[in-house]
């Protein structure tokens, strides 16, 4: 297990003998066809055989091998905490302890942990260290990256089994997004903008599930104000994004306001799932028929056809028994605007 953050350490398993490999493959092939997990594993094996048949360059094979190893290890680390909500926190590694944004990151992490969340940071210095100091070691994950500078693990997360060190940015970014129930962005450099814009792109295109994206700046700091002014002038006014895309993020100046935004997002909304053409939105609290009519009148532009219906759990959702008792808002979503879908979630939460 990689617990030190040193570039040379990657979690590995004992090398299997040929007999052990053949035994596991044989057992996998004998699993029934309706075993989805086994079917996907067989598909992975088929993909590996096709890689071999393609006679790829050694570097290409190394990239695939390393990426799979990194993801396998990261999935294993997060698996034991899959029932805890988490916030991914981004910000500069160069922010000093006397910076108001450092103190704000510490306060925010401390406050969101009190609400039952864990925090995920890049595991390095600056804003990342501040957040992990606020959250505490037991409530922190570090997803570090191998760099020649700036990215050694901070003292809070160093040597912790929840510290993962990646060689590739793309595998690291996947874990930041996949494991997060909310995103908190603090002032930062190119890396923060890279991560922030990717998060927003995934949200805008519907490639990630809806979640609160909160931009935090200390009182008197205009970092995100200037950023939003640029987005408005250069993107929105040029029609490069839509008005509703501005609903994907919120700018706040206090830890309390950021926590309120995150908790408000999950006040009534719980999660969603697509079943065929239908979007199934799970609700923590029911809505009345009168409120349903409000939704039908105000959000018809989200429909490809049909209307909004209140339902119980669908048969296809039986594989998630813990969510069985939630009421569902079900509709045929046209998938044209994730920003507009976010506005529907806001509307439901504010009823």
N, C-alpha and C positions, 0 to 999 in steps of 0.2 A: 504494500500500500504506500502511496506517495504521501508522506506526512511532513516532509521537510521543505518542500517547494524547490528542491534542487533539480536543475534541468535533467540530470542523468537518471533520476528515479521515476519510473513508471510502474504502476502496479502490474504484476505478472502472476500467472498461475504456473504451477509445475508443468513442464513439458510432458505431454501425453505420449505414450508409446504407440507404435503402429497398431498393436492389438487393441489398445484402449480406444483409439480413434475409430477403428473399424467397428468395434462393439457399440460405441455411441451412435455412429451413423446407422448401423443396422437397427438399433432400437428406435431411432427416429423414423426410419422408413416404415417400420411396422406399426406406427401409430395410426389411428383411423383417419380417413380423409376429412371428416368433419371436425377434427381437432385443429382449430385455427392457429394456435400457437405452433404446433408441429408443422402445419402447412407453410407458415411463414419461415420457419427455420429451414425447411427443405428448399424453399425459394432462395434463401440466402446462400445455401450450399450450391445450388445451381448457378447463382450469380458468380460465385467464386470460381467454379469450374469454367465458366465462360470467360472470366478474366484470364485464366490460364491459357485457354484456347486462343485468346486474342493476341498473345505474344507481346504483351505490353513492355515498355521500357522498365527497367528495374526501379527507377525513381517513382514511376506511376504506381507500381505495386507497393512500394514503401509507403506512399501517401495513403493508399487504401488501408493498409495494415495498421498504420499508426492511428488513423482516424477511428477505425473500429475499436482499437484498444482503448483510446481515450474515452469514447462514448460508453463502452462497456463498463469501464471503471466508474465514470461519472454517474451513470444510471444506477449502479450498485450503491454508491454513496448516498444518493438522494432517496433511494427506495425506502429506507427505514423511516423517512420523514415525510412520506407522501401524503399523510393526513394532516400536516401542518401547513397553513397558508404562509406564503413567503413574499417578500418584497425584494426585487433586484434594485440595487442602489448604484448609480454611476456618478462619477465626478473626478476631479483632477487628483493625481498622485502628488502634485506640487503644492497643494494647499497647506499652509502652515497652521500650527495649533492656535495661534493668536488671531487667525482670520475668523470673522463672524460666521462665515459659511461652514467652517470646521465645527464650530460650536453648534450650529443649526443641525448639521448632520448627526452629531452626537445626540442632541435632544430628540430628533426625529426617530432615530433607531431605538432609543430608550423608550419613547412613547409608543411606537408601533409594536414593540415586543410585549408591552403591558397588555396589548389587545390580543395577544396570542400568536402573533406573526413571528417568523424567523426572517433574517436578512441574508441576502446574497450580495457579496461585493467582489471586486477583482482581487481582494486579499492583500493589496499593496499599501502604500503610505497615503497621506493626505486625507481626502474625503473618505476613502475606503477604511483607513485606520480609525477615523473618527466614528464612523458608523458601527464598526465592530467593537470599539470601546463602549459605545452606548448600548449596543445589543447584548454584549457579553459573549464570551467564547462559546457557551453552550447553545446559544441561539444564532450562531453565525456559520455561514459557509463562505469559503474563499475559493474563487475560480481564477487562479493565477495564470499568467502567460509567460512563457520563456522569452525574456528580452535581455539585451546586454546592459540595461540600466532601468531604474525606477520600479521594477516589478518584483523585488524580493518580498516575501511574505512579511506582514507586520507582526509585531510581538503577540497580539491577541490571538491570531489564528495560526501562527507558526507551530508546526509539529502536531496540529490537530488532525484527526482522521477525516474531518470535513473540509480539509484543504485539498484541492485538486489542482494540479499544474498541467496546463495544456501547451502543446507545441503550436497548434493551429488556432487562429482566431475564429474560424468558422465553427469548429466544434465547441469552443468556449461560448461563443454567442448563442449557439443553439441551447445550451444549458441555462444561460441567463434568461432566455425567453420562455423555454419550455417549462421551467420550474416555478416561474413567477406568477403570482396572482395580482401583482401591482408593480408599477415601475416608479422609481423616484430618481429624478435627474437633478444634479447639483452643477454649479459652474465647473467647466472643465475645458480641455483643449481638443485637439483633433479627435482623440479617441472617444471622448464623451459625445462629440457631435456625430461621429461615425455610428456609435451605438444608439444614440438617441434617434437619429434619422432612420436607422434600420428598424428600430422598434416602431416608429411612426409609420414607416412604409408597410410593415407587416400588418399593422392595425388598419391602415387605409385600404389595403388590398384584400382584407379578410383572410390573410394567411395565418393570423393568430386569433385566438379567442378574445372577445372584448375584455378589457381590463382598465383600471384607472392608471393614467399616466400623469404624474404630478411633477412640475418643474419648481424646485425650491430655490429661493434666493433670500439672503438675510435682509432685514430692513435697511434701506438705504442703498442696497445693491441693485443695479439695473441690468444685470447680465441677461436674464430671460426676457425682460421688457424690450431690450434692444433686439434680441433674437426674434421675438414675436413681431416686432416692427418690420424687420427684414422679411420675415415670412409673409406678412400681410402685404407689404409693398411689392416685393419681387415675385412672390408665388401666387397669392390670392388675387391681387389686382391684375395680374397678367393671365388670369384664368388657368394657371398651371395646377391649381388645386381648387376644390369646391369650398363654399362657405361652411358647409357642415363638417369639413375636415378639421376646422378650427376647434370643434367640440371634442376632438380626440385627446386633448391635453388641457391642463389647468395650471396657471402660475399662482403660487402662494408664497407668503413671506414669513410663515411661522410653522413650527412643527405641529402645533395643534390643528391648524388649518389643513395641513397635508393629511393628517390622520383622519380628520373629518371627511375629507374627500374620498379616501379609500373606504372607510366604513360605510359612507352613504352609498357608494357604488354597490355594496353588497347588502343594503338594507332590505330590499325585496328581491332583486335579481340574484340568482345563484350561479347558473351556468347555462350553456346551450349545447345542442347537439343536432346535427342534420340526420334525418331519417328519410332517405330518398330525396325528394324535392322539398320536403317540409323542414322548416327550422323549428325546433322544439326548445322553447325557452323555459327553464325551470324557475319557479318563483317560490321564495321562502314564505311569503305572505300572499294570501289570495287577493284577488281584486273583484269588485262587485260587477254586476251586469251593466250598471250605469257607467262605471269606469271603463269597461270593455267597449262600450259604445263611443267613449271619448277616443280611445285608441283607434277604433275603426274610422272615425271621422278625420282624425289628424294625421294618420300615418298610412293612408292608402297607397302613397307613392312607393312604399316598400314592397308591395305585393306584385307578383308576376300574374296571379289570378286568384280567385277565391276571396276569402276574408280571414279575419283573425278569429280563432276559436279557443275557448277554454276547455282543456281536456285533462284527464288523468294520465298516468304514465302509459306510454305506448308499448306494445308487445316487444318491439325491437330494443327497448331499454331494460329488459329483464336482466341483462348482464350487469346492471348497476342497481342492485337492490337497495342500497342505502339512500337512493334518491327517489324511491318508489312513491312516497307520500306527498311529494311536492306537486302543487298545481302546475299545469303547463299552459303557456300561451303558444299556440301552434299556428303557423301560417306558411304560405309558399313565398319565400323571400326571393326577390329578383337579383339579389347580390350586386346591386349597382353601387351602393354607398354604405360602407361600414361606418362612416361618420353619422349618417342618418340613423343607422341601427343603434349607434351609441346614444343618440338623442331619444330614441324610444326607451332605452334602458333608463336614461335619466328621468324621463317622464314617469315611468313605472315606480321608480324609487321615490319620487317626490309626491306621489298621489297622497 
